[in-house]
Amino acid sequence: MLLPYSSELEISNLSRLFDKMSESYKIFWFRAILDKVAAGKTRLTYDELINQMIADAWYMVSEYKLNLGPSDTLEAAVHHVHQISGLKSSEKKETILKFLENCRDKELLKKKRTLTEQVPYRLQAPFIEAIKGNDWKGPKQLLAERINYEKRLMYYFVQISGLSSQIEMQDDWARYLQENQQIIRGWIQYNLIEYLQRRNPSVPGIVNKLYPPQERKLEKVKKYWRAITEVKPLREIYGFEPLSKTNLSIDHFVPWSYVAHDELWNLHPTTKGINSSKNNNLPDWKTYFSRFCGLEFYSYQLIWKYDKIHVEFEKCQKEHLNSTEALRLYARGHNEAEFTRQLEDLVQPVYQSAQKMGFGRWTL
């Protein structure tokens, strides 16, 4: 992906910022800088940038359970804040930032300082030829002074004082970032997706896990299950509570925050209260999967028995069945054993993978 050209700036060096990236820090540090510059700020403290990094990584780590690296301090910082704060995994970014700004927890401050040991200096390595190897590991004050002698950098160090250290963006670079921020954000996202895919090779839907979870459009699925309840009384699988038009809620058997899709084979009805209780967890397999299969096969039978239900199913099919395996599952003519085997082949691999990623087990 090419960055916008500039006759005044070394864009070729900018394009190499994330080359050979073994940890996530560089990409989150630069993304935080872009956010601040886009908002009109050019003098930035380490602390506010680290807070921005933690908030940006929050949903990926706490909600979606993505791995940022084998010993990634940013990931560890998110887990620590999640543990001490009581903040939800889907918390608003403004609330996360406010907590971070006021938190004086010693362990968090230690992790913040660790995050500033390398990335503020090493980010601009593509612009700097004079500093190599162990030269990057010297005292930070001396390293900053040495970097400040370089020309045409994106930013320079105003002061070095722990988390109160400051950088100053250069006017021409600040202007370039502001004018081209949409393209640059796309470039950052492209590099972040590539990095996360390397760190999470078995996780689906990485592109949907970079930002806070959005409300899903499941109205067609609701209409499908409501049509079934109008024909036959129905009970949900967790507490056997009767379902009606007013209390019906659609649950992802394997949480959406892992699968990142709304495929019909992973969706089933429950009540709003139970759905809220289950939250972002995996239902216990031994307890609930056979019930889930039974309900899904029951609805499958009704698709081919009642025209009203079939009409609603066809509306769902266009939007919520997107793989050959899923289409094969709902093809006419399966007996219960065939249907159950095919459904298990779809659900079990993603369920087991979600377990390995750290999604908790839940029972009502």
C-alpha positions in Angstrom: 0.0 0.0 0.0 1.6 3.3 -1.1 1.6 6.4 1.0 0.9 9.9 -0.5 3.9 11.5 -2.1 5.6 14.6 -0.8 8.4 16.6 -2.4 9.5 17.9 1.0 9.5 14.8 3.2 11.2 11.4 3.2 8.1 9.3 2.6 10.2 6.2 1.7 11.5 6.2 5.3 8.0 6.6 6.7 6.9 3.6 4.7 9.5 1.5 6.5 8.3 2.2 10.0 6.9 -1.2 10.5 9.5 -3.3 8.7 10.6 -6.4 10.7 8.1 -5.6 13.5 8.5 -8.3 16.2 6.3 -6.5 18.8 3.1 -4.4 18.6 4.5 -1.2 20.2 5.6 0.7 17.1 2.3 0.4 15.3 0.2 1.5 18.4 2.7 4.3 19.2 2.5 5.8 15.7 -1.3 5.3 15.6 -1.5 7.3 18.9 0.6 10.0 17.5 -1.6 10.2 14.4 -4.8 10.5 16.6 -3.3 13.4 18.6 -1.9 15.2 15.6 -5.3 14.8 13.8 -6.9 16.5 16.8 -4.5 19.5 16.5 -1.8 18.6 19.1 1.9 18.7 18.2 3.6 18.5 21.7 2.8 15.2 23.2 3.8 13.4 26.5 4.8 9.8 26.7 2.0 9.3 29.3 -0.8 10.5 27.0 0.5 8.4 24.1 0.8 5.3 26.2 -2.7 5.8 27.5 -3.9 6.1 23.9 -2.1 2.9 23.1 -3.7 0.9 25.9 -7.1 2.3 25.0 -6.6 1.4 21.3 -5.5 -2.2 22.2 -8.3 -2.6 24.8 -11.0 -4.2 22.6 -8.5 -6.5 20.7 -7.2 -7.9 24.0 -10.0 -7.8 26.5 -13.0 -8.3 24.3 -11.7 -10.3 21.4 -8.8 -12.1 23.3 -6.3 -11.4 20.5 -2.6 -12.2 21.2 -0.3 -9.2 20.6 2.9 -11.2 21.2 4.5 -13.8 23.5 5.7 -11.3 26.1 4.0 -8.1 24.9 3.9 -5.5 27.6 1.0 -3.6 26.0 -1.2 -6.8 26.1 -0.1 -7.3 29.8 -1.0 -3.6 30.5 -4.5 -4.1 29.1 -5.0 -7.3 31.1 -3.8 -5.5 34.3 -6.1 -2.5 33.8 -9.0 -4.8 33.1 -8.4 -6.7 36.3 -8.0 -3.6 38.6 -10.5 -1.2 37.1 -13.8 -3.1 36.8 -14.2 -1.7 33.3 -16.2 -3.7 30.8 -14.3 -5.5 28.0 -16.6 -3.4 25.7 -16.2 -0.2 27.6 -16.3 3.2 25.8 -12.9 4.5 24.8 -13.4 7.8 26.6 -14.1 6.0 29.9 -10.9 3.9 29.5 -8.8 7.0 28.9 -10.3 8.8 31.9 -9.4 5.9 34.1 -5.9 5.7 32.8 -5.3 9.4 33.2 -6.2 9.2 36.9 -4.8 5.8 37.8 -1.7 5.7 40.0 -1.4 2.0 40.3 2.2 1.0 40.8 2.2 -2.0 38.5 0.5 -0.1 35.7 3.0 2.7 36.0 5.8 0.1 35.8 4.3 -1.3 32.6 3.9 2.2 31.1 7.5 2.9 31.8 8.5 -0.4 30.1 6.5 0.6 27.0 8.6 3.9 26.7 12.0 2.2 26.9 12.4 1.6 23.2 9.6 2.7 20.9 9.8 6.5 21.2 13.4 6.3 20.0 13.4 3.3 17.7 10.3 4.2 15.8 12.3 6.7 13.7 15.1 4.3 13.0 14.4 4.3 9.2 15.3 8.0 9.3 18.5 7.6 11.2 21.7 6.0 9.8 24.2 7.2 12.4 22.8 5.1 15.3 23.1 1.3 15.0 23.1 -1.8 17.2 23.9 -1.3 20.9 23.9 2.5 20.4 20.1 2.4 20.9 20.5 0.9 24.3 22.3 3.8 26.0 20.9 6.3 28.6 17.7 7.8 27.3 18.8 11.4 27.9 21.9 10.9 25.8 20.1 8.9 23.2 17.4 11.6 22.8 20.2 14.3 22.5 21.9 12.3 19.8 18.7 11.8 17.9 17.9 15.5 18.2 21.0 16.2 16.0 19.5 14.3 13.1 17.7 16.3 10.4 14.2 15.9 8.8 12.8 13.7 11.5 9.0 13.5 12.3 9.5 14.6 15.9 12.2 15.6 18.3 12.5 15.3 22.1 11.7 18.3 24.2 12.5 16.8 27.5 13.2 13.4 29.0 11.6 12.9 32.4 10.0 9.5 32.7 6.3 9.4 31.7 6.3 13.2 31.6 8.8 13.1 28.7 7.7 15.1 25.7 8.1 15.0 21.9 7.4 17.8 19.5 6.1 17.0 16.0 7.6 19.0 13.2 5.3 21.3 11.4 5.7 19.8 7.9 5.2 16.3 9.2 2.2 17.3 11.3 0.7 19.0 8.2 1.3 15.8 6.1 -0.3 13.6 8.7 -3.3 15.9 9.0 -3.9 16.2 5.3 -3.5 12.5 4.5 -4.8 11.0 7.7 -7.5 8.8 6.1 -5.0 7.1 3.8 -2.4 6.8 6.6 -5.1 5.2 8.9 -5.8 2.7 6.1 -2.0 2.0 5.9 -1.8 1.5 9.7 -4.8 -0.8 9.7 -3.3 -2.9 6.8 -0.1 -3.4 8.8 -1.9 -4.0 12.0 -4.1 -6.7 10.4 -1.0 -8.4 8.9 0.7 -8.3 12.3 -2.3 -9.7 14.2 -2.9 -12.5 11.6 0.7 -13.6 12.2 0.2 -13.7 16.0 -3.3 -15.2 15.8 -3.2 -17.6 12.8 -6.3 -19.6 13.7 -8.6 -16.7 14.6 -11.3 -15.7 12.2 -12.4 -12.2 11.3 -9.3 -10.2 12.4 -10.4 -7.2 10.4 -13.6 -7.0 12.5 -11.7 -7.0 15.7 -9.7 -3.8 15.6 -12.4 -1.5 17.0 -15.2 -1.6 19.6 -17.9 -4.1 18.9 -20.8 -2.8 16.8 -24.5 -3.7 17.1 -25.2 -6.6 14.8 -28.2 -6.6 12.4 -30.1 -9.7 13.3 -33.6 -8.6 12.5 -34.1 -11.2 9.8 -32.9 -14.0 12.1 -35.3 -12.8 14.8 -38.2 -12.8 12.3 -37.3 -16.4 11.3 -37.4 -17.6 14.9 -40.5 -15.6 15.7 -42.2 -17.3 12.7 -41.3 -20.7 14.3 -42.7 -19.7 17.7 -46.0 -18.7 16.0 -46.3 -22.2 14.5 -45.0 -24.3 17.4 -44.3 -23.3 21.1 -40.6 -23.1 21.7 -38.2 -23.2 24.7 -34.7 -22.0 24.7 -31.8 -24.4 25.4 -30.2 -22.9 28.6 -33.0 -22.7 31.1 -35.9 -24.2 29.0 -37.8 -20.9 29.3 -40.7 -20.4 26.9 -40.0 -18.0 24.1 -42.3 -15.3 22.7 -42.2 -12.4 20.4 -41.5 -10.0 23.3 -38.7 -11.9 25.1 -36.8 -13.5 22.2 -33.2 -12.6 21.8 -30.6 -14.0 19.4 -27.5 -15.6 20.9 -24.3 -16.6 19.2 -23.5 -20.1 20.6 -19.8 -19.5 20.1 -19.5 -15.7 20.9 -19.4 -13.2 18.1 -16.3 -11.7 19.6 -14.5 -14.8 18.5 -16.3 -15.9 15.3 -16.9 -12.3 14.1 -19.8 -13.4 11.9 -23.6 -13.9 12.1 -23.9 -17.2 10.3 -27.2 -18.9 10.9 -25.7 -22.2 12.1 -24.2 -20.4 15.1 -27.4 -18.5 16.0 -30.3 -19.6 18.2 -33.0 -17.9 20.3 -32.9 -17.4 24.1 -34.3 -14.7 26.4 -32.8 -11.3 26.8 -31.9 -12.0 30.4 -30.1 -15.2 29.7 -28.3 -13.7 26.7 -27.0 -10.9 29.0 -25.9 -13.5 31.6 -24.0 -15.6 29.1 -22.3 -12.4 27.8 -19.0 -13.1 26.1 -18.6 -16.8 27.2 -18.7 -20.3 25.8 -21.7 -22.4 26.9 -20.5 -25.6 28.5 -20.2 -28.1 25.6 -21.3 -31.3 27.4 -24.3 -29.5 28.9 -25.6 -27.5 26.0 -24.4 -28.7 22.6 -26.8 -31.6 22.3 -29.7 -29.2 23.2 -28.4 -26.8 20.6 -28.4 -29.5 18.0 -31.9 -30.6 18.9 -33.3 -27.1 18.6 -31.5 -26.5 15.3 -32.7 -29.7 13.8 -36.2 -29.0 14.9 -36.2 -25.6 13.2 -34.6 -27.3 10.1 -37.5 -29.7 9.9 -40.0 -26.8 10.1 -38.3 -24.9 7.3 -39.4 -27.7 4.9 -42.8 -28.2 6.5 -44.3 -24.7 6.7 -44.3 -22.1 3.9 -44.4 -19.2 6.3 -41.2 -20.4 8.0 -39.5 -21.2 4.7 -40.1 -17.7 3.4 -38.3 -16.2 6.5 -35.5 -18.8 6.1 -34.9 -17.7 2.5 -34.6 -14.1 3.6 -32.0 -15.2 6.2 -30.2 -17.4 3.8 -29.2 -14.5 1.5 -27.4 -12.7 4.4 -26.6 -15.3 7.0 -25.4 -18.4 5.1 -22.2 -17.7 3.3 -20.2 -20.9 3.0 -20.7 -24.1 1.0 -20.7 -26.1 4.2 -23.5 -24.0 5.7 -25.6 -24.2 2.6 -25.1 -28.0 2.6 -26.2 -28.2 6.2 -29.6 -26.6 5.4 -30.2 -28.6 2.2 -33.4 -30.6 2.1 -33.4 -34.3 3.1 -31.1 -34.7 6.1 -32.1 -37.0 8.9 -31.2 -36.0 12.5 -27.9 -37.9 12.6 -26.7 -36.4 9.3 -27.7 -32.9 10.4 -26.1 -33.2 13.8 -22.8 -34.5 12.4 -22.6 -31.6 9.9 -23.5 -29.0 12.5 -20.9 -30.4 14.9 -18.3 -30.3 12.1 -19.0 -26.6 11.7 -19.2 -25.6 15.4 -16.7 -27.8 17.2 -13.5 -26.5 15.6 -14.3 -22.8 16.3 -15.5 -23.7 19.8 -12.2 -25.4 20.6 -10.2 -22.6 19.1 -12.1 -20.0 21.2 -11.4 -22.1 24.3 -7.7 -22.0 23.5 -7.9 -18.2 23.1 -9.2 -17.8 26.6 -13.0 -17.5 26.3 -14.5 -18.6 29.6 -16.9 -21.5 30.1 -20.5 -20.7 31.1 -23.5 -22.5 32.6 -26.8 -20.9 33.6 
